[in-house]
Amino acid sequence: MEIESTTHSRQSPLISVEGLRKEYSSGDQTVTAVDDVSFNIERGSIVGILGPNGAGKTTTIKSLLGLVEPNAGQVLINGVDVYENRRQVYNYVSAMLEGSRNAYWRLTVEENMSFFMSHRGINPRTNAEKRRRILEDLDLDEKANVPVRELSRGMKQKAALACVLAQETPILFLDEPTLGLDVEATRALRSHLSTLAEEDGRTIIISSHEMDTVQELCDRVIVMTNGSIAADKETQSFTDLFQAQTYQIEIEAAVAQKDRTAIQRRFDTAEFTEQGSKMVLTVRLEHGRELFELMDTLRERGVIPAKVDHVESDLEEAYLQVTQNRNDRAAMEGMTNG
């Protein structure tokens, strides 16, 4: 399904979010779930939205889908205001939300796919090959004629995914898409989604706790904490911020306890582990120059490194640092204002 041409330029963001704010009230109390969130998403990109529970991810996604109306802000999809013309926007998007029943349980997997395809104006009979490919990618081909209610939790998740993928909308919202999937199904899903973005120009927004999936699949990562955006960067740039900081140093001889203690006092992230006859020192350094200081300290203690390896930062490590830093700042502000 192609996006219909509108006055919206193809160079303009496909999704534009500006000043989004959502509050929930209960009695005299008001909780701000999303606070002044703004971002754009380009056509054909895969974007991951990450954050701890209560960070505002789900509220943001539901606001983008028009399922939640914010107190302030605007969401445009292909230049169309989501809250003024939901029907038109729904022609562009399909979604799988965690905790929601995303398929009809009395229908079989294939009947569900055919239903959603027909709903989108796609002829299921003439698109049987596409349906078959999706079923095979998700390892659902043997369950195609089984009612969804009889499937295991993981298979229900796959069925919901199959229904979303079969609709061929230009924009996909996937909330925890790999939840309940085994390793092979997760790998197949990643491959399928990458193909949709690269070859079909589909735009995919993923909310997930599976860092490996986000790191491998997403071009860009938006990290939310406390209802606002803590970081918004290309995935590689995001992890690069925290590279060149963790090292593993292999030591051939044993290290005396007094020397370990002295090293750990100087470098509080240092950890010693025994691996057979060898000792391995793992240490996280805030600045590259500290590696030279560490080498000097080891030499002073008579500890001779046999091998030094740099451990590249991954998305999970970067994510934890961003959210921890933001939470630390929020706690400090609360103490200052209290």
C-alpha positions in Angstrom: 0.0 0.0 0.0 1.5 3.3 -1.1 0.9 6.6 0.7 -1.5 8.7 -1.3 0.1 11.9 -2.6 -0.9 15.0 -0.6 0.3 18.5 -0.4 2.8 17.1 2.1 6.3 17.1 0.5 8.1 13.8 0.2 11.1 15.6 1.8 9.0 16.4 4.9 9.0 14.1 7.9 6.5 11.3 7.5 5.7 11.6 11.3 5.9 14.9 13.1 5.4 15.3 16.8 5.5 18.8 18.4 5.1 19.7 22.1 3.2 16.6 23.1 1.9 16.7 26.6 -0.5 14.3 28.4 -1.7 14.6 32.0 -3.9 12.1 33.9 -5.9 13.4 36.9 -7.3 11.5 39.8 -9.0 13.5 42.5 -6.7 16.4 43.4 -3.7 14.7 41.9 -2.3 15.2 38.4 0.3 13.0 36.9 2.2 14.2 33.7 2.8 11.0 31.6 4.3 12.9 28.6 5.9 16.3 29.0 6.8 18.4 25.9 7.8 15.6 23.6 8.9 16.6 20.1 10.5 14.5 17.3 10.3 13.8 13.6 10.5 10.4 11.8 11.5 10.1 8.2 10.1 7.8 5.6 11.7 4.4 5.4 13.4 4.5 8.8 13.2 2.1 11.7 13.1 3.9 15.0 13.2 2.4 18.5 11.5 4.0 21.5 13.1 2.9 24.7 12.6 3.7 28.4 11.8 2.1 31.8 8.2 1.4 32.9 6.4 4.6 33.4 8.7 6.6 31.1 5.8 7.6 28.8 6.5 5.3 25.8 3.1 3.7 25.6 1.3 7.0 26.1 3.4 8.5 23.3 2.7 5.7 20.9 -1.0 5.7 21.7 -1.0 9.5 21.1 0.6 9.0 17.7 -2.1 6.5 16.9 -4.9 8.8 18.0 -5.9 6.4 20.8 -5.1 8.9 23.5 -5.8 12.6 23.0 -3.1 14.8 24.6 -3.6 18.0 26.7 -1.3 19.9 24.3 0.7 19.3 21.2 0.3 18.1 17.6 0.9 14.9 15.8 1.0 14.9 11.9 1.2 11.7 9.9 1.9 12.4 6.2 0.9 16.0 6.9 -2.5 14.9 8.3 -3.5 15.9 11.9 -4.1 12.7 13.8 -6.8 14.2 16.1 -8.7 16.0 13.3 -8.8 13.2 10.8 -8.3 9.8 12.4 -10.0 7.9 9.6 -7.5 9.2 7.0 -4.6 8.6 9.2 -5.7 5.0 9.9 -5.2 4.3 6.2 -1.5 4.8 6.7 -0.9 2.9 9.9 -1.2 -0.5 11.5 -0.2 -1.4 15.1 0.4 -4.2 17.5 0.2 -3.1 21.1 1.4 -5.2 24.1 -1.4 -6.4 26.3 -4.0 -5.9 23.6 -5.9 -8.6 21.7 -4.5 -8.0 18.3 -6.3 -10.8 16.5 -9.7 -12.4 16.6 -9.3 -15.5 18.7 -12.2 -17.5 17.2 -10.7 -17.2 13.7 -7.7 -19.2 12.5 -4.4 -17.5 11.9 -4.9 -17.4 8.1 -8.5 -16.3 8.4 -7.3 -13.4 10.6 -4.7 -12.4 8.0 -7.3 -12.6 5.2 -9.7 -10.5 7.2 -7.2 -7.7 7.9 -6.0 -7.7 4.3 -9.6 -7.4 3.0 -10.1 -4.6 5.5 -7.2 -2.7 3.9 -8.6 -3.4 0.4 -6.0 -6.1 -0.4 -7.4 -9.2 -2.1 -6.3 -12.2 0.0 -6.7 -14.7 -2.9 -4.3 -12.8 -5.2 -1.9 -12.2 -2.4 -1.6 -15.7 -1.1 2.1 -15.8 -1.8 2.8 -12.8 0.5 0.7 -14.4 3.1 2.6 -17.7 2.8 5.9 -15.9 3.1 4.9 -14.1 6.3 3.7 -17.4 7.8 6.9 -19.1 6.9 9.1 -16.2 8.3 7.3 -16.4 11.6 7.2 -20.3 11.6 3.4 -20.2 11.6 2.8 -22.2 8.4 1.9 -25.3 10.3 -0.5 -23.3 12.6 -2.2 -21.4 9.7 -5.5 -23.3 10.1 -5.5 -23.3 13.9 -7.8 -20.9 15.8 -5.8 -18.2 17.6 -7.4 -19.0 21.0 -5.8 -22.5 20.8 -2.3 -21.2 20.3 0.4 -20.7 23.0 1.3 -17.2 24.2 4.3 -17.1 21.9 2.2 -18.3 18.9 -0.5 -15.7 19.6 2.2 -13.1 19.5 3.3 -14.4 16.1 -0.3 -14.4 14.9 -0.7 -10.8 15.9 2.5 -9.9 14.1 1.4 -11.8 11.0 -1.9 -9.8 10.9 0.0 -6.4 11.1 2.5 -7.4 8.5 -0.2 -8.6 6.1 -1.9 -5.2 6.0 1.0 -3.6 4.1 0.5 -0.2 5.6 3.3 2.3 5.0 3.7 2.8 8.8 4.0 0.0 11.4 3.8 0.5 15.2 5.1 -2.5 17.0 5.1 -2.6 20.8 7.4 -5.4 22.2 7.2 -7.4 18.9 9.7 -10.0 20.0 8.0 -10.8 23.3 7.5 -14.6 23.5 9.4 -15.3 20.3 12.2 -17.8 20.2 15.7 -17.0 18.8 15.0 -18.2 15.3 11.6 -16.4 15.0 13.2 -13.2 16.4 16.0 -13.4 13.8 13.4 -14.0 11.0 11.3 -11.1 12.2 14.4 -8.8 12.2 15.2 -9.8 8.6 11.6 -9.3 7.5 11.3 -5.9 9.0 14.7 -4.8 7.6 13.5 -5.8 4.1 10.2 -3.9 4.6 12.2 -0.7 5.4 15.0 -1.1 2.9 13.1 -2.4 -0.1 9.5 -1.3 0.4 10.2 2.0 2.1 8.0 1.2 5.1 8.4 3.2 8.3 8.6 1.2 11.5 8.4 2.4 15.1 9.4 -0.2 17.7 9.0 -0.1 21.5 11.0 -2.9 23.1 13.0 -4.0 26.1 15.0 -6.3 23.8 18.2 -4.2 23.4 19.8 -6.6 20.9 16.8 -6.4 18.6 16.7 -2.6 18.7 20.5 -2.3 18.2 20.5 -4.6 15.2 17.3 -3.3 13.6 16.9 0.4 14.4 18.5 3.3 12.6 17.7 5.6 15.4 16.9 5.4 19.2 14.7 7.7 21.2 15.1 7.2 25.0 12.4 8.4 27.3 12.5 8.9 31.0 10.0 10.6 33.3 7.8 11.5 30.4 10.4 13.4 28.4 13.1 12.6 25.8 16.5 11.9 27.4 18.3 11.1 24.2 17.5 11.0 20.5 20.3 9.8 18.2 21.2 7.5 15.4 21.8 4.1 17.0 25.6 4.0 16.2 26.1 7.5 17.4 24.3 6.7 20.6 26.5 3.7 21.4 29.6 5.6 20.3 29.1 8.1 23.1 30.1 5.4 25.6 32.7 3.5 23.7 36.4 3.3 24.6 35.6 3.0 28.3 35.5 -0.7 29.2 38.7 -2.8 29.1 39.6 -6.4 29.9 43.2 -6.9 30.9 44.6 -10.4 30.9 47.3 -11.1 33.5 49.3 -14.3 33.4 50.3 -14.4 37.1 48.2 -14.3 40.2 47.7 -10.8 41.7 48.1 -10.5 45.5 45.1 -9.4 47.5 46.9 -6.2 48.7 47.6 -5.3 45.1 44.0 -5.9 44.0 42.8 -3.7 46.9 45.1 -0.9 46.0 44.1 -1.0 42.3 40.4 -1.1 43.2 40.8 1.9 45.5 42.3 3.9 42.6 39.8 2.6 40.0 36.5 1.8 41.8 35.0 0.0 38.8 37.9 -2.5 38.6 36.9 -6.2 39.0 39.2 -9.2 39.2 38.1 -12.6 38.1 40.1 -15.9 37.8 39.9 -17.8 34.5 41.9 -21.0 35.0 45.5 -20.1 35.7 45.0 -16.5 34.5 43.6 -13.4 36.1 41.4 -11.0 34.2 40.9 -7.4 35.2 37.8 -5.7 33.9 37.6 -1.9 34.4 35.4 0.9 33.1 37.2 4.2 32.5 35.5 7.5 32.1 38.3 9.0 29.9 40.7 7.3 27.5 43.7 8.9 29.3 42.8 6.9 32.4 44.0 3.8 30.6 47.6 5.1 30.7 47.1 5.9 34.4 45.9 2.3 35.0 48.9 0.9 33.2 51.2 3.0 35.4 49.4 1.8 38.5 49.7 -1.9 37.4 53.4 -1.4 36.8 53.9 0.2 40.2 52.3 -2.9 41.8 54.4 -5.3 39.7 51.4 -6.5 37.7 52.3 -7.2 34.1 49.5 -7.3 31.6 49.7 -10.0 28.9 46.8 -8.7 26.8 44.5 -5.7 26.8 41.2 -5.8 25.0 38.7 -3.0 24.4 35.1 -4.0 25.0 32.8 -2.1 22.8 29.8 -0.5 24.4 26.4 -1.9 23.4 23.0 -0.3 23.3 22.0 -1.7 26.6 25.0 -0.1 28.3 24.4 3.2 26.7 20.7 3.1 27.5 21.3 2.4 31.2 23.8 5.3 31.4 21.4 7.8 29.8 18.4 6.7 32.0 20.5 6.6 35.2 22.0 10.0 34.5 18.6 11.5 33.9 17.1 9.9 37.0 20.1 11.1 39.1 19.6 14.7 37.8 15.8 14.5 38.6 16.5 13.2 42.1 19.0 16.1 42.7 16.5 18.7 41.4 13.9 17.2 43.7 16.2 17.5 46.7 17.1 21.1 45.7 13.4 22.1 45.3 12.2 20.2 48.3 
